[in-house]
Amino acid sequence: MTIAPDDARRGASHVYRSMRDVVQSLDDADTVPGKFEITKKGIVHDMMAPIGPHELTTLHLRKRLEKVMPEEVVAHTGEPDVEDAYEGIMRRPDVMVIAWADMEVPESFDPRALIAAIEVVSRSNPENDWVGKMSDYPLMGVPVYAIFDPRTGTGAVLTDIHATPEGPRYAVRKDFVYGEDVTIGEWTISTRGLPLYRGDGAEKAGSSGV
């Protein structure tokens, strides 16, 4: 059987809507910890501890960015999702750098309205941040993707989306280690004192404050 492109797109759209309904019901139930996202490969469940290095890193990054950004730009955490229904992808970055004006939407954020998406690597599923989102975010049109990895005290900032045979990909990657300054979009912040994962689950951080 031959499936025409438009038929394939309609079929994919139907599958995406079904997955979106499942994710919405799980979010509404609020009985399963972590967050559910829809990728090009299906639903992914990212377990996150409510406290600890992951959430502390998110807090540090939000506060450090908002110290240097203009008032009309925020480092937003939480809902809503970032959604590209055409591509069948729905993500929820740990931090979304976005203008106040672009937050005034009835449902999900437009990924192309984001200035940057920032992820703190999950200890339970690091491939989601280092592999899945590295492919999904340029496909969605997110111009800057910054990754902070508390497992290793390293990270990367990816920019400059360009076309490849596998689809849109980031052309420029700047790696960093904790302790260095890092530039996300137009703003530079310190990475000193960001917490690290430890084998016992406790956090470890340097002496510098937020």
Secondary structure as UniProt FT lines:
FT   HELIX           5..29
FT   STRAND          35..39
FT   TURN            40..41
FT   STRAND          42..46
FT   HELIX           53..68
FT   TURN            71..72
FT   STRAND          73..76
FT   STRAND          82..84
FT   TURN            85..88
FT   STRAND          89..91
FT   STRAND          95..99
FT   HELIX           100..103
FT   HELIX           111..113
FT   STRAND          116..120
FT   HELIX           126..127
FT   HELIX           128..132
FT   HELIX           133..140
FT   STRAND          145..149
FT   TURN            150..153
FT   STRAND          154..162
FT   TURN            165..166
FT   STRAND          169..177
FT   TURN            178..179
FT   STRAND          181..184
FT   TURN            185..186
FT   STRAND          187..190
FT   TURN            192..193
FT   STRAND          196..197
FT   TURN            199..200
FT   STRAND          203..204
//
